[in-house]
Amino acid sequence: MIPHPGNVFVVSAPSGAGKSTLVQRLMARVPDLVFSISTTTRKPRPGEVDGRDYFFVDDPAFDALVAEGGFLEWVQVYAHRYGTGRAWLEGQLATGRDVLLDIETTGARNLRQAIPDAHMIFILPPSAAELEQRLRGRGKDSDEQVAIRLQHARHEMEQFEAYDYLVVNDDLEAASIRLAGILHAVRARRERMAARARSILAGF
């Protein structure tokens, strides 16, 4: 492990853009990358494990964390709240590992305020028509629900200028390579590699 604080990578995307699949591939492809575990007030679903999928807490515990500044960002999604724990994230970064956060645009904006040097990545579908086809292909939503999701997707995509990197998921493998390339490029930046370079130079 290179002795330096880790980087924070934030990935956002509208529903149906393929973010979850890309994130799974990224975690398998890039070493020393930790997936952020959010704290939530919702109940665990079958198969979910506390501390692996989420940190599950009740509303009073969540309120206490908010009051003491324990979250870098938090949002309410319908009846439940989700937040990124400050102590957990700082502890991971102190090991030199990079942390990947999969959060929606509101949470991403809040996190950028807390961590200005976070690297923000937005996943785009190749077109509105393709996104609609993907959403309908799931077979889970009614026409009305698809229309609502598309409207919400437009709202989220209007936030793309707040991000540093844009990846169009027109081909899953190609998009996966581009996404991993962003992380590798950030890791190769001079300020991150300076200590290693000085160590090598000292041997001359």
C-alpha positions in Angstrom: 0.0 0.0 0.0 1.4 3.4 -1.0 1.6 5.6 2.2 -0.8 8.4 1.4 -4.4 9.3 2.3 -6.8 7.6 0.0 -9.0 9.2 -2.6 -12.8 9.6 -2.6 -14.7 8.6 -5.7 -18.4 9.3 -6.1 -20.5 7.6 -8.8 -24.0 8.8 -9.7 -26.4 8.0 -12.5 -30.0 8.0 -13.4 -31.9 4.7 -12.8 -31.4 2.3 -15.7 -28.0 3.7 -16.8 -26.2 0.6 -15.6 -24.4 2.1 -12.6 -24.7 -0.9 -10.3 -23.3 -3.3 -12.9 -20.4 -0.9 -13.7 -19.6 -0.5 -10.0 -19.5 -4.2 -9.5 -17.1 -4.6 -12.3 -15.0 -1.7 -11.0 -14.7 -3.3 -7.6 -13.6 -6.6 -9.1 -11.1 -4.8 -11.5 -9.4 -2.3 -9.3 -7.4 -3.3 -6.2 -7.3 -1.4 -2.9 -10.8 0.0 -3.5 -13.3 0.0 -0.7 -17.1 0.3 -1.3 -18.7 2.8 1.1 -21.2 1.4 3.5 -24.0 3.7 4.2 -26.0 4.1 7.4 -29.8 3.7 7.0 -32.9 3.8 9.0 -34.7 1.2 6.9 -35.0 -2.4 8.0 -32.7 -5.1 6.6 -34.0 -7.0 3.6 -33.6 -10.8 3.5 -29.9 -11.7 3.1 -28.6 -8.3 4.1 -26.0 -8.1 6.8 -25.4 -5.2 9.2 -21.9 -3.8 8.6 -21.6 -5.4 5.2 -24.5 -4.1 3.2 -25.5 -1.2 5.4 -25.2 0.0 9.0 -28.8 -0.4 10.2 -29.9 2.0 12.9 -33.2 3.3 14.3 -34.4 6.9 13.9 -33.1 8.1 17.3 -29.6 6.8 16.6 -29.7 8.5 13.2 -30.8 11.7 14.8 -28.0 11.6 17.3 -25.4 11.1 14.5 -26.9 14.1 12.6 -26.7 16.2 15.7 -23.1 15.4 16.4 -21.9 15.9 12.8 -21.4 12.2 12.3 -22.4 12.3 8.6 -20.5 13.8 5.7 -23.8 13.8 3.9 -27.3 12.3 4.4 -30.6 12.3 2.5 -34.1 11.2 3.0 -35.5 8.8 0.3 -39.2 8.3 0.8 -39.7 7.1 4.4 -36.0 6.3 5.2 -32.8 8.1 5.6 -29.3 7.2 4.3 -26.0 8.8 5.3 -22.2 8.5 4.8 -20.5 8.1 8.2 -17.7 10.6 8.8 -15.6 8.4 11.1 -16.0 5.3 9.0 -14.9 7.1 5.8 -12.0 8.9 7.4 -10.8 5.6 8.9 -10.7 3.9 5.5 -8.9 6.8 3.8 -6.3 6.8 6.6 -5.2 3.3 5.5 -4.3 4.7 2.0 -7.2 2.9 0.4 -9.6 4.6 -2.0 -13.3 4.7 -1.2 -16.0 4.5 -3.8 -19.4 5.9 -3.0 -22.5 5.1 -5.0 -24.9 8.0 -4.2 -27.6 10.0 -5.9 -27.0 13.6 -7.1 -28.3 15.4 -4.0 -26.1 13.4 -1.7 -23.2 13.8 -4.1 -23.5 17.6 -4.0 -23.5 17.5 -0.2 -20.5 15.3 -0.1 -18.6 17.6 -2.5 -19.1 20.4 0.0 -17.7 18.2 2.8 -14.8 16.8 0.7 -14.0 19.4 -2.1 -11.3 17.1 -3.6 -13.6 14.1 -4.1 -13.6 12.8 -7.6 -17.1 13.0 -9.1 -18.1 10.6 -11.8 -21.5 10.6 -13.6 -22.7 7.6 -15.7 -24.8 8.6 -18.7 -27.1 6.4 -20.8 -26.4 6.6 -24.6 -29.7 8.3 -25.2 -33.2 9.0 -23.7 -34.7 6.3 -26.0 -32.2 3.7 -24.9 -32.8 4.5 -21.2 -36.6 4.1 -21.8 -36.0 0.8 -23.5 -33.9 -0.4 -20.6 -36.5 0.6 -18.0 -39.3 -1.1 -20.0 -37.1 -4.2 -20.5 -37.0 -4.7 -16.7 -40.7 -5.5 -16.8 -41.1 -4.1 -13.3 -42.8 -0.7 -13.9 -46.1 0.5 -15.4 -46.1 3.0 -18.2 -46.8 5.7 -15.6 -43.9 4.6 -13.4 -41.6 4.6 -16.4 -42.6 8.1 -17.3 -41.9 9.2 -13.7 -38.5 7.5 -13.8 -37.6 9.2 -17.1 -38.6 12.6 -15.7 -36.5 12.0 -12.7 -33.6 10.8 -14.9 -33.8 14.1 -16.8 -33.6 16.0 -13.5 -30.5 14.0 -12.4 -28.8 14.4 -15.8 -29.2 18.1 -15.6 -26.7 18.0 -12.7 -23.9 16.5 -14.9 -21.9 19.8 -14.9 -21.3 19.3 -11.1 -19.2 16.2 -11.9 -15.5 15.9 -13.0 -15.8 12.9 -15.3 -18.6 11.6 -17.6 -18.9 8.0 -18.7 -21.4 7.1 -21.4 -22.6 3.5 -20.9 -23.1 2.7 -24.5 -21.2 -0.6 -24.3 -20.8 -2.3 -20.9 -17.2 -3.5 -21.4 -16.0 -0.3 -22.9 -17.7 1.8 -20.2 -16.2 -0.4 -17.6 -12.7 0.1 -19.0 -13.2 3.9 -19.2 -14.4 4.0 -15.6 -11.4 2.0 -14.3 -9.2 4.3 -16.4 -10.4 7.3 -14.4 -9.3 5.7 -11.1 -6.0 4.6 -12.5 -5.3 8.1 -13.8 -6.1 9.7 -10.5 -3.8 7.3 -8.7 -1.0 8.2 -11.1 -1.2 11.9 -10.4 2.1 13.5 -9.3 0.9 14.5 -5.8 -0.2 11.0 -5.1 3.0 9.4 -6.4 5.5 12.0 -5.2 6.6 10.0 -2.1 7.3 6.9 -4.3 9.2 9.0 -6.8 11.4 10.5 -4.1 12.0 7.0 -2.7 13.2 5.8 -6.2 15.2 9.0 -6.7 17.0 8.4 -3.4 18.5 5.2 -4.8 20.4 7.0 -7.6 
